[in-house]
Amino acid sequence: MAAATTPKQAWPPIFFLLLLSGGSSGGCPAVCDCTSQPRAVLCAHRRLEAVPGGLPLDTELLDLSGNRLWGLQRGMLSRLGLLQELDLSYNQLSTLEPGAFHGLQSLLTLRLQGNRLRIVGPRVFSGLSSLTLLDIRLNQIVLFLDGAFGELGSLQQLEVGDNHLVFVAPGAFAGLAKLSTLTLERCNLSTVPGPALARLPALGVLRLRGLDIGRLPGGALQGLGQLKELEIHHWPPLEALEPGSLTGVNLSSLAITRCNLSSVPFQALRHLSFLRALDLSQNPISAIPARRLSPLVRLQELRLSGACLTSIAAHAFHGLTAFHLLDVADNALQTLEETAFSSPDKLVTLRLSGNPLTCDCRLVWLLRRRLDFGTSPPACAGPQNVQGKSLRDISDILPPGHFTCQPALIRKSGPRWVIAEEGGHAVFSCSGDGDPAPIVSWMRPQGAWLGRAGRVRVLEDGTLEIRSVQLRDRGAYVCVVSNVAGNDSLRTWLEVIQVEPPNSTLSDPNITMPGIPGPFFLDSRGIAMVLAVGFLPFLTSVTLCFGLIALWSKGKGRVKHHMTFDFVAPQASGDKNSGGNRVTAKLF
């Protein structure tokens, strides 16, 4: 009985070897298709639970996708030395033994997406010295250990998306000296794995998509000197880009889309002098201010569609002489003035559809240019005589009353002369009429325009507010209302009253009152009071006061008080030679 069981126990491995050796005959497994493509064996979606035998030795493409393969043991494919592409996607692979791909020295593409892999450890990919593309998306990988890809020295593209990835060891990417493209998407990473990325000296394209990361810290991309294209897509917590977050890279293409940026991150971008394409679409950005993009001297394309844009300032693209594509479709823009562009004649492509455009004189320039509006040209939301019309259908020879503007005029203002005490509060109001609605600005006659922040500021409604008024604020202020058709101005004046300290009533240094704390001064107002009341009544009042003080002091002890009062009366009217009469009084 024991001898009879020995052949049955040896049967499975013998059968396995027969399956592999079947390839030497040059035939084709019955369950596969070997005729559709030369040197290709197509076994996709055949409900296979193991690699079929009889594979031709000269096979260059083997497609085993969509089957039920659960594992891949060492040496299972080692005789296919000419294989260049292997597709094992959408199986049930949960483990890959070290050396599973041993002998596939010609393999260029390996697809493992859609399996159940959990950990990628060392030596799993040993033997794949020629591999250039590895796709391990849609698995259950939790972490990459140090040296996970260390033997893939020729790898150029790595796709790592839709995994449970929470940690990338600092040395996980060590050895990938030629990797040029890396995609990390829809993982559970809480931060950008900067130390691991720093081991990729040839990385040129980095895509970080669908990550729950709220910041890109300074230096996170340090060491990626060859990086030219960076894509950050769908990071809901990302509300701003830190000034040093892109330090160490000099990109030619940058896309930060579907995040929560509320403004263009000018400080983080300013050193990217070789940037040619910038995409900030689907962020809640409301404005492009003037001249802030000027450091990006080589910028050619800007995409900001599906945002919250309400204004693009004049000179917004100042200095961008090579700028030729602007996509601001699906925003809230009412106009786009020609003055926004440094070289409007170089603009070729303009995506402006989906905006509530007011078709007045500010958009006439679009009618005179043959721009590429794409498949959906912009249309007028107003005024009523052109409402709903496409700009492509409107002739550049306009009938009277079309695409017109009214110059700005001062409508109303508050007081033109405002008096405020030092330390107080002053307000000037000003507004204007015009079509389009004018912008209200304030300036000093010397030419300094006033901003919207600080102690002296212009409010959103055009009111000028001065808080904690100072003496140096005295003078003229000019309100300017302006639009594309013209401007108007109004000069106002601020007078500042100096507030005297409450304890400075007498200022004559000759008046002394020993025994009483503090000096006793007689200033110009005191002298005027003396002249108005009369000198003798004034002297009598002073004498009475000191008499009362003397009586009060007797109850406190013997204190000797005296005061010398030296007063020079003004000269009599008409007496030019008189220097005035000096009167001296002593009080004890």
Secondary structure, DSSP 8 states (H G I E B T S, - for coil): -HHHHHHHHHHHHHHHHHHHHGGGGT---TTSB-SSSTTEEE-TTS--SS--S---TT--EEE-TTS---EE-TTTTTT-TT--EEE--SS---EE-TTTTTT-TT--EEE-TTS---EE-TTTTTT-TT--EEE--SS---EE-TTTTTT-TT--EEEEESS---EE-TTTTTT-TT--EEEEES---SS--HHHHTT-TT--EEEEES-------TTTTTT-TT--EEEEE--TT-----TTTTTT---SEEEEESS--SS--HHHHTT-TT--EEE-TTS---EE-TTTTTT-TT--EEE-TTS---EE-TTTBTT-TT--EEE--SS--S---GGGBSSGGG--EEE-TTS-EE-SGGGHHHHTS--B-TTS--BEEESGGGTT-BGGGS-SS--TTSS--EEEEEEEES-SEEEEETTSEEEE-EEEEEES--EEEEE-TTS-B--SSSSEEE-TTS-EEEES--GGG-EEEEEEEEETTEEEEEEEEEEEE----TT--B--TT---TTSSS---B-HHHHHHHHHH-HHHHHHHHHHHHHHHHHHHHTT------EEEEEEE---TT-SS---EEEEEEE-
